């Protein structure tokens, strides 16, 4: 999925990506972080909420622009 695709009216944008069109860039294990907030942290005086989430970096590079196509289609 991509946030770069669009749909307006009856026009749809479809990205077609071929094999070896892009590559992931290796990032070390220290680039991701697990965040855990215990019960009652922040504005939670009744200890009702605990949150957990993660954040991570991702890197990629386009290897061949010829293998990436934006196909625009319309609804008949």
N, CA, C and O atoms as CSV, one atom per row, in Angstrom:
chain,resi,resn,atom,element,x,y,z
A,1,UNK,N,N,0.837,-1.173,0.000
A,1,UNK,CA,C,0.000,0.000,0.000
A,1,UNK,C,C,0.882,1.236,0.000
A,1,UNK,O,O,2.005,1.215,0.504
A,2,UNK,N,N,0.363,2.305,-0.568
A,2,UNK,CA,C,1.130,3.534,-0.646
A,2,UNK,C,C,0.218,4.727,-0.414
A,2,UNK,O,O,-0.928,4.741,-0.864
A,3,UNK,N,N,0.725,5.712,0.279
A,3,UNK,CA,C,-0.033,6.944,0.471
A,3,UNK,C,C,0.082,7.839,-0.757
A,3,UNK,O,O,-0.576,8.878,-0.823
A,4,UNK,N,N,0.905,7.457,-1.730
A,4,UNK,CA,C,1.093,8.239,-2.934
A,4,UNK,C,C,0.026,7.953,-3.992
A,4,UNK,O,O,-0.136,8.743,-4.922
A,5,UNK,N,N,-0.702,6.847,-3.871
A,5,UNK,CA,C,-1.764,6.529,-4.820
A,5,UNK,C,C,-2.969,7.430,-4.541
A,5,UNK,O,O,-3.109,7.968,-3.442
A,6,UNK,N,N,-3.816,7.585,-5.521
A,6,UNK,CA,C,-4.954,8.474,-5.335
A,6,UNK,C,C,-6.180,7.958,-6.074
A,6,UNK,O,O,-6.081,7.125,-6.974
A,7,UNK,N,N,-7.329,8.469,-5.676
A,7,UNK,CA,C,-8.594,8.178,-6.326
A,7,UNK,C,C,-9.415,9.460,-6.317
A,7,UNK,O,O,-9.790,9.951,-5.252
A,8,UNK,N,N,-9.695,10.001,-7.489
A,8,UNK,CA,C,-10.504,11.213,-7.589
A,8,UNK,C,C,-11.607,10.971,-8.595
A,8,UNK,O,O,-11.346,10.618,-9.745
A,9,UNK,N,N,-12.838,11.160,-8.159
A,9,UNK,CA,C,-13.964,10.923,-9.055
A,9,UNK,C,C,-13.977,9.483,-9.516
A,9,UNK,O,O,-14.131,8.572,-8.702
A,10,UNK,N,N,-13.817,9.264,-10.809
A,10,UNK,CA,C,-13.765,7.915,-11.346
A,10,UNK,C,C,-12.365,7.521,-11.800
A,10,UNK,O,O,-12.209,6.536,-12.521
A,11,UNK,N,N,-11.343,8.273,-11.390
A,11,UNK,CA,C,-9.971,7.994,-11.800
A,11,UNK,C,C,-9.202,7.360,-10.653
A,11,UNK,O,O,-9.228,7.852,-9.525
A,12,UNK,N,N,-8.515,6.260,-10.953
A,12,UNK,CA,C,-7.766,5.524,-9.932
A,12,UNK,C,C,-6.308,5.399,-10.336
A,12,UNK,O,O,-5.991,5.182,-11.506
A,13,UNK,N,N,-5.437,5.535,-9.371
A,13,UNK,CA,C,-4.000,5.395,-9.592
A,13,UNK,C,C,-3.549,4.042,-9.056
A,13,UNK,O,O,-3.798,3.725,-7.893
A,14,UNK,N,N,-2.893,3.246,-9.885
A,14,UNK,CA,C,-2.416,1.914,-9.497
A,14,UNK,C,C,-0.914,1.833,-9.738
A,14,UNK,O,O,-0.460,1.954,-10.876
A,15,UNK,N,N,-0.145,1.632,-8.679
A,15,UNK,CA,C,1.294,1.495,-8.833
A,15,UNK,C,C,1.637,0.025,-9.056
A,15,UNK,O,O,1.200,-0.846,-8.304
A,16,UNK,N,N,2.414,-0.234,-10.084
A,16,UNK,CA,C,2.879,-1.583,-10.389
A,16,UNK,C,C,4.396,-1.569,-10.229
A,16,UNK,O,O,5.096,-0.802,-10.890
A,17,UNK,N,N,4.894,-2.433,-9.340
A,17,UNK,CA,C,6.313,-2.462,-9.025
A,17,UNK,C,C,6.855,-3.844,-9.360
A,17,UNK,O,O,6.399,-4.846,-8.811
A,18,UNK,N,N,7.818,-3.893,-10.255
A,18,UNK,CA,C,8.405,-5.152,-10.683
A,18,UNK,C,C,9.476,-5.646,-9.713
A,18,UNK,O,O,9.969,-4.902,-8.865
A,19,UNK,N,N,9.816,-6.912,-9.865
A,19,UNK,CA,C,10.842,-7.526,-9.038
A,19,UNK,C,C,12.177,-6.803,-9.252
A,19,UNK,O,O,12.532,-6.464,-10.381
A,20,UNK,N,N,12.892,-6.579,-8.190
A,20,UNK,CA,C,14.190,-5.894,-8.190
A,20,UNK,C,C,14.108,-4.431,-8.615
A,20,UNK,O,O,15.113,-3.862,-9.041
A,21,UNK,N,N,12.935,-3.811,-8.507
A,21,UNK,CA,C,12.800,-2.385,-8.805
A,21,UNK,C,C,13.364,-1.545,-7.664
A,21,UNK,O,O,13.812,-0.420,-7.884
A,22,UNK,N,N,13.344,-2.080,-6.462
A,22,UNK,CA,C,13.864,-1.336,-5.315
A,22,UNK,C,C,14.567,-2.308,-4.375
A,22,UNK,O,O,14.441,-3.525,-4.508
A,23,UNK,N,N,15.304,-1.754,-3.429
A,23,UNK,CA,C,16.003,-2.576,-2.440
A,23,UNK,C,C,15.918,-1.886,-1.085
A,23,UNK,O,O,15.868,-0.660,-0.992
A,24,UNK,N,N,15.903,-2.685,-0.062
A,24,UNK,CA,C,15.925,-2.154,1.302
A,24,UNK,C,C,17.355,-1.866,1.701
A,24,UNK,O,O,18.272,-2.594,1.320
A,25,UNK,N,N,17.547,-0.822,2.455
A,25,UNK,CA,C,18.868,-0.470,2.957
A,25,UNK,C,C,18.990,-1.025,4.367
A,25,UNK,O,O,18.121,-0.795,5.209
A,26,UNK,N,N,20.060,-1.750,4.621
A,26,UNK,CA,C,20.267,-2.346,5.943
A,26,UNK,C,C,20.495,-1.252,6.990
A,26,UNK,O,O,21.348,-0.380,6.830
A,27,UNK,N,N,19.717,-1.325,8.050
A,27,UNK,CA,C,19.846,-0.407,9.178
A,27,UNK,C,C,20.083,-1.263,10.409
A,27,UNK,O,O,19.470,-2.321,10.552
A,28,UNK,N,N,20.949,-0.830,11.287
A,28,UNK,CA,C,21.319,-1.645,12.446
A,28,UNK,C,C,20.127,-1.891,13.391
A,28,UNK,O,O,19.085,-1.246,13.274
A,29,UNK,N,N,20.303,-2.825,14.314
A,29,UNK,CA,C,19.241,-3.191,15.255
A,29,UNK,C,C,18.905,-2.070,16.223
A,29,UNK,O,O,17.838,-2.101,16.837
A,30,UNK,N,N,19.763,-1.094,16.379
A,30,UNK,CA,C,19.514,0.006,17.309
A,30,UNK,C,C,18.564,1.051,16.730
A,30,UNK,O,O,18.243,2.028,17.407
A,31,UNK,N,N,18.114,0.867,15.507
A,31,UNK,CA,C,17.241,1.846,14.875
A,31,UNK,C,C,15.772,1.665,15.239
A,31,UNK,O,O,14.940,2.481,14.842
A,32,UNK,N,N,15.435,0.620,15.981
A,32,UNK,CA,C,14.051,0.439,16.413
A,32,UNK,C,C,13.981,0.517,17.936
A,32,UNK,O,O,14.940,0.206,18.642
A,33,UNK,N,N,12.817,0.940,18.413
A,33,UNK,CA,C,12.648,1.140,19.854
A,33,UNK,C,C,11.243,0.714,20.267
A,33,UNK,O,O,10.267,1.067,19.605
A,34,UNK,N,N,11.137,-0.031,21.342
A,34,UNK,CA,C,9.874,-0.427,21.933
A,34,UNK,C,C,9.588,0.528,23.092
A,34,UNK,O,O,10.412,0.672,23.996
A,35,UNK,N,N,8.428,1.179,23.070
A,35,UNK,CA,C,8.072,2.165,24.087
A,35,UNK,C,C,6.915,1.622,24.906
A,35,UNK,O,O,5.854,1.322,24.357
A,36,UNK,N,N,7.108,1.490,26.220
A,36,UNK,CA,C,6.070,0.992,27.124
A,36,UNK,C,C,5.850,2.025,28.219
A,36,UNK,O,O,6.780,2.398,28.933
A,37,UNK,N,N,4.612,2.482,28.342
A,37,UNK,CA,C,4.233,3.410,29.410
A,37,UNK,C,C,3.367,2.638,30.403
A,37,UNK,O,O,2.352,2.064,30.007
A,38,UNK,N,N,3.742,2.612,31.683
A,38,UNK,CA,C,2.990,1.832,32.671
A,38,UNK,C,C,1.650,2.467,33.016
A,38,UNK,O,O,1.369,3.598,32.620
A,39,UNK,N,N,0.823,1.730,33.759
A,39,UNK,CA,C,-0.461,2.254,34.220
A,39,UNK,C,C,-0.264,3.549,34.997
A,39,UNK,O,O,0.647,3.655,35.818
A,40,UNK,N,N,-1.110,4.523,34.737
A,40,UNK,CA,C,-1.082,5.766,35.494
A,40,UNK,C,C,-0.065,6.779,35.041
A,40,UNK,O,O,0.103,7.807,35.698
A,41,UNK,N,N,0.627,6.531,33.936
A,41,UNK,CA,C,1.613,7.507,33.489
A,41,UNK,C,C,0.915,8.648,32.749
A,41,UNK,O,O,-0.112,8.436,32.105
A,42,UNK,N,N,1.464,9.835,32.840
A,42,UNK,CA,C,0.895,10.997,32.162
A,42,UNK,C,C,-0.364,11.487,32.871
A,42,UNK,O,O,-0.392,11.567,34.099
A,43,UNK,N,N,-1.392,11.812,32.117
A,43,UNK,CA,C,-2.659,12.333,32.650
A,43,UNK,C,C,-3.657,11.197,32.885
A,43,UNK,O,O,-4.732,11.189,32.284
A,44,UNK,N,N,-3.317,10.249,33.744
A,44,UNK,CA,C,-4.171,9.096,34.035
A,44,UNK,C,C,-4.231,8.872,35.549
A,44,UNK,O,O,-3.622,7.928,36.053
A,45,UNK,N,N,-4.954,9.720,36.277
A,45,UNK,CA,C,-4.947,9.631,37.735
A,45,UNK,C,C,-5.628,8.369,38.285
A,45,UNK,O,O,-5.401,8.016,39.442
A,46,UNK,N,N,-6.459,7.679,37.483
A,46,UNK,CA,C,-7.155,6.491,37.974
A,46,UNK,C,C,-6.490,5.189,37.536
A,46,UNK,O,O,-7.069,4.116,37.705
A,47,UNK,N,N,-5.298,5.267,36.985
A,47,UNK,CA,C,-4.554,4.087,36.529
A,47,UNK,C,C,-5.379,3.197,35.596
A,47,UNK,O,O,-5.433,1.981,35.782
A,48,UNK,N,N,-6.019,3.800,34.596
A,48,UNK,CA,C,-6.875,3.053,33.670
A,48,UNK,C,C,-6.179,2.716,32.349
A,48,UNK,O,O,-6.639,1.843,31.612
A,49,UNK,N,N,-5.091,3.393,32.051
A,49,UNK,CA,C,-4.491,3.223,30.725
A,49,UNK,C,C,-3.018,2.855,30.812
A,49,UNK,O,O,-2.263,3.409,31.611
A,50,UNK,N,N,-2.636,1.917,29.978
A,50,UNK,CA,C,-1.239,1.560,29.768
A,50,UNK,C,C,-1.041,1.503,28.267
A,50,UNK,O,O,-1.881,0.948,27.558
A,51,UNK,N,N,0.043,2.060,27.768
A,51,UNK,CA,C,0.276,2.063,26.326
A,51,UNK,C,C,1.588,1.375,25.989
A,51,UNK,O,O,2.534,1.358,26.777
A,52,UNK,N,N,1.609,0.812,24.796
A,52,UNK,CA,C,2.814,0.181,24.284
A,52,UNK,C,C,2.848,0.396,22.777
A,52,UNK,O,O,1.822,0.263,22.110
A,53,UNK,N,N,3.987,0.718,22.251
A,53,UNK,CA,C,4.128,0.921,20.814
A,53,UNK,C,C,5.574,0.771,20.424
A,53,UNK,O,O,6.438,0.550,21.273
A,54,UNK,N,N,5.841,0.894,19.121
A,54,UNK,CA,C,7.210,0.793,18.641
A,54,UNK,C,C,7.415,1.804,17.532
A,54,UNK,O,O,6.476,2.221,16.853
A,55,UNK,N,N,8.658,2.180,17.372
A,55,UNK,CA,C,9.025,3.048,16.265
A,55,UNK,C,C,10.320,2.520,15.663
A,55,UNK,O,O,11.185,1.986,16.357
A,56,UNK,N,N,10.422,2.687,14.354
A,56,UNK,CA,C,11.559,2.113,13.653
A,56,UNK,C,C,11.860,2.946,12.416
A,56,UNK,O,O,10.978,3.616,11.879
A,57,UNK,N,N,13.090,2.902,11.974
A,57,UNK,CA,C,13.495,3.566,10.745
A,57,UNK,C,C,13.486,2.551,9.615
A,57,UNK,O,O,13.757,1.369,9.826
A,58,UNK,N,N,13.174,3.017,8.422
A,58,UNK,CA,C,13.162,2.153,7.244
A,58,UNK,C,C,13.831,2.897,6.105
A,58,UNK,O,O,13.564,4.079,5.894
A,59,UNK,N,N,14.676,2.233,5.389
A,59,UNK,CA,C,15.342,2.865,4.256
A,59,UNK,C,C,15.235,1.999,3.019
A,59,UNK,O,O,15.315,0.773,3.096
A,60,UNK,N,N,15.053,2.642,1.883
A,60,UNK,CA,C,14.999,1.912,0.622
A,60,UNK,C,C,15.567,2.788,-0.484
A,60,UNK,O,O,15.713,4.000,-0.323
A,61,UNK,N,N,15.878,2.168,-1.588
A,61,UNK,CA,C,16.426,2.888,-2.732
A,61,UNK,C,C,15.843,2.280,-4.015
A,61,UNK,O,O,15.679,1.064,-4.112
A,62,UNK,N,N,15.535,3.128,-4.990
A,62,UNK,CA,C,15.037,2.657,-6.282
A,62,UNK,C,C,16.237,2.225,-7.120
A,62,UNK,O,O,17.173,2.997,-7.332
A,63,UNK,N,N,16.193,0.986,-7.591
A,63,UNK,CA,C,17.290,0.452,-8.401
A,63,UNK,C,C,17.069,0.665,-9.890
A,63,UNK,O,O,18.023,0.906,-10.630
A,64,UNK,N,N,15.815,0.579,-10.338
A,64,UNK,CA,C,15.514,0.711,-11.762
A,64,UNK,C,C,14.145,1.364,-11.930
A,64,UNK,O,O,13.120,0.741,-11.655
A,65,UNK,N,N,14.129,2.628,-12.383
A,65,UNK,CA,C,12.868,3.357,-12.571
A,65,UNK,C,C,11.973,2.704,-13.625
A,65,UNK,O,O,10.755,2.882,-13.598
A,66,UNK,N,N,12.560,1.960,-14.540
A,66,UNK,CA,C,11.784,1.313,-15.598
A,66,UNK,C,C,10.859,0.217,-15.084
A,66,UNK,O,O,9.940,-0.192,-15.794
A,67,UNK,N,N,11.082,-0.264,-13.867
A,67,UNK,CA,C,10.263,-1.326,-13.297
A,67,UNK,C,C,9.177,-0.785,-12.367
A,67,UNK,O,O,8.492,-1.559,-11.698
A,68,UNK,N,N,9.016,0.538,-12.323
A,68,UNK,CA,C,7.971,1.166,-11.505
A,68,UNK,C,C,7.059,1.935,-12.450
A,68,UNK,O,O,7.512,2.847,-13.142
A,69,UNK,N,N,5.777,1.576,-12.485
A,69,UNK,CA,C,4.832,2.179,-13.399
A,69,UNK,C,C,3.603,2.637,-12.633
A,69,UNK,O,O,3.117,1.926,-11.753
A,70,UNK,N,N,3.089,3.837,-12.964
A,70,UNK,CA,C,1.837,4.316,-12.409
A,70,UNK,C,C,0.767,4.152,-13.469
A,70,UNK,O,O,0.752,4.899,-14.447
A,71,UNK,N,N,-0.124,3.195,-13.298
A,71,UNK,CA,C,-1.198,2.918,-14.248
A,71,UNK,C,C,-2.436,3.683,-13.788
A,71,UNK,O,O,-2.959,3.429,-12.703
A,72,UNK,N,N,-2.898,4.613,-14.606
A,72,UNK,CA,C,-4.081,5.385,-14.283
A,72,UNK,C,C,-5.273,4.788,-15.020
A,72,UNK,O,O,-5.233,4.619,-16.238
A,73,UNK,N,N,-6.328,4.469,-14.284
A,73,UNK,CA,C,-7.525,3.849,-14.858
A,73,UNK,C,C,-8.745,4.691,-14.525
A,73,UNK,O,O,-8.783,5.361,-13.493
A,74,UNK,N,N,-9.740,4.654,-15.402
A,74,UNK,CA,C,-10.984,5.370,-15.161
A,74,UNK,C,C,-12.131,4.375,-15.114
A,74,UNK,O,O,-12.080,3.293,-15.700
A,75,UNK,N,N,-13.150,4.776,-14.405
A,75,UNK,CA,C,-14.327,3.929,-14.261
A,75,UNK,C,C,-15.279,4.232,-15.414
A,75,UNK,O,O,-15.599,5.394,-15.667
A,76,UNK,N,N,-15.727,3.207,-16.103
A,76,UNK,CA,C,-16.618,3.404,-17.253
A,76,UNK,C,C,-18.044,3.560,-16.826
A,76,UNK,O,O,-18.926,3.734,-17.667
